[in-house]
């Protein structure tokens, strides 16, 4: 998103020699105030978000953070909500955030299958848009067949949302990005999957908590909502 990250400390060395030197004389605990550095970074990040005026998007990240257990794993598809999550959602435990660096639209639910299978004791929540869901949503049948109890949160804006954002920003118009979103309740029923719907971000917390608590099988949660991409002006 056009951001740069200046290097505060740099080391040029042979990797083997450097590692042996560190093992021979490791840094003492407390030699760097890591907590203070993290808090400063979080404050700067909050200020950056505030400047964008993205109240709904920030609230969505807050609800996700507050509603999910500390050991939850969030799997992100290529969708606007996941762009926000990659920047501003805090993973509470190691391995708590899965995000594709390849930019593969539709990867969220397939990734969630593997994540839930490999981590049966940790809640898994996949965040995707309606466009990404339509590419691999049928894999909920696999999740049901294998008894994988992960939650699919579909942020439904009836569009390829990130492409719509880009086109509006760059060209002031859109081409071929609107979608005819399906009846997700009917689709879930056809797959034998439990369906829940949140009418707005303010209602998402309890719905998401209910879905995560249900370990009987996959749950589909629909959130009808259009989001701005990070960095996009109002």
N, C-alpha and C positions, 0 to 999 in steps of 0.2 A: 504493500500500500504506500510505497514511496518513502517509508521511514528508513533512517540509517541508524546504526548502532555503533557508536565510537568505541574503540578498544581502550579500556583504562589501563590494562596491564598486558604486556605481550612478552612471550618467551620464545626465543629461537634457539633450538638445541637438538641434538641427537636424542630421539625418544628413549632409547635404551639407557643412555647415560643419565638423562634427566630422571627417569624412574628410579634408577639405582641411587641417585643422589637424594631423592625424596624419601626413599625407604631408609637410607642411612641416617638422615636427619629430618624427620617429618616435622611439619609445622605444629606448634603447640596449640592445643585447644584454646580458643578465645583470642588468638592473635589477630583475628579479623572479626569485626562485629557484623556477622552475616545477617542477624535479625534486623539491625538498623538499616542495612542496605536494602533488604527486601521491603521493609516498611516505606522507605523513601521511594522505591520503584512503584509500589502500589499507590502511593499518594500521587505520584506523577501520572500514573495511568488513569486514576479517577479524574484528575483535572483534565486530561486529554478527552475522556469520554464526555465530561460535562460541557466542554467547549463545542461538541458536535450537536448538542441539543437533542440527542436520541433517547428521549425519555422511555418510550415503549421498549426499545431494544435493551436498554440498561435494566429496566424492570424485569424483562424476560430472563436475563442472565442472573439477576438476584433471585428470582423465583426458582430457577433451576438449582442454584447453589444452596438455597435454604431448604428446598423440598427433598433433595436426594440424600440418602445416607452417606456417611463419611467414606464407606468402602465402595460406593457406586462407581461404575465404569461408564463414561459417556462416550459413545461412538458417533462421530460426525460424518454425515454425507456432505457432498458439495452443495451447500445451500446457504442462503444469507444468514440464517440463524447460526450455522456452524462457523461462518466467518467471524461473527461476533464471539462465539464460544472460543475459537482459537486464540483470540486476542484477550478476552476478558473473563472467561470462565476459569475459576481456580479448581484444579484437581486436588482433592483432599487427601489422596493416598497415591503411592507410586503406581503407575500404570492406569491411572484414573481417567485418562483422556486419550482416545484413539482418533487420529486425524490423518487422512490420506494426503501425502505430499504430491501425489501424481495428478490430482485434480480430476479424479474419476467419478463422474456423476453416476449415481445409482449404486455406489459401493456400500452404502451404510448398512443395509439389512444383511447382505452377505457377510460383511465384517462382524456384525453382531452375532450371527450364527456361530462363528468360530470363537468369538470372545466369550459368549455365554457358555459354550461347551467346555472351554478351557478354564473358566472361572465359575463353576457351578454355585459357589457359596457367596458370590458377589453380585449384587443387582446390576443389570446391564440396561442402559437406556440409549437408544439410537435416535438422533435428531436428524430429520430429513425434511425436504420439501415435497410437495405433491409431484413435481417433475421427476425427482430422483426416485420417489416411491414407485412411480409407474414403470420404472425400468427394472425393478427387482422385487416389487411388493409381493409377487406370487410366492416368494421364498418364505412367507409366513406359513405356508402349507408345510414346508420342511420343518420350521420351528415347532409347529403343532405336532407333527409326526414324531419328532425327536424329543418332545417334552421340554423345550428350551424356553424358560419363562422370562424373556426379555420384553422391554417396553419399547414400542415404536411411537415416537412423537412426531406427527406429521404437521408441520407448519404450512397450512394450505392458503396460498394466495392466488390459486388458479393461474399460475404462470411459471415460466422459468425466471424466477425472481431476480437472480443476480444478473442475468442477461438483460432483463428489463431495466434494472438499475443502470447498468453500463450504457445501454442505448439512450436512455433518457438523459444521462449526464453528458454523453459525448455528442449526441445528434439531436436531442430535443424531441425525438419520436421513437416509436418502437415498430419492429417488424417481426412477425412470426414467433412471438414469445408468449402469447396468451394461450392458456390451456383450458379444455373443458374437464375440470376436475370431476372425478367420479363420485358416486354416493359411497363415501367411505364406510358408513354404517352398514349398508347393504353388502359392500365388498368384504368387510370383516365377517359378517354373518355367513356369506358364501364360503369363507375359508374356515369357519368354525372357530373364529377368534373373538375374544371379548373386545367390545368397543366402548370407549368413553369419549366424551366431547367436552372441551372447555370453551366457554363463551368469553373469550378475552383473557389477557394475561392475569387479571385480578382473580380469575376463577381457576387458574391452572394449578396452583399449589396443591389444594386438596385432591384434585383429580389425579395429578401425577403421583402423589403419595399413595392414593388408593391403588393405582395401577402397579406401582413398585411393590406394594405389600402382597399383591396377588401372585403367588408362586406356582399356581396351577398350570400355567401355560402362557403363551405370548398374549400381550394386550396391545391394542391399537388405540392411541389417543390422538384425536384431531383438535388442532388449534387453528381456527380460521383467522388469518392475520397476514398483513403485508408489512414487510420490513424494509428499511433503508439499508444499503450497504455501508460498512464503516467508511468514513471519510466523505460520504456523499452529502452535499449541502441540502438544506431544507428546501 
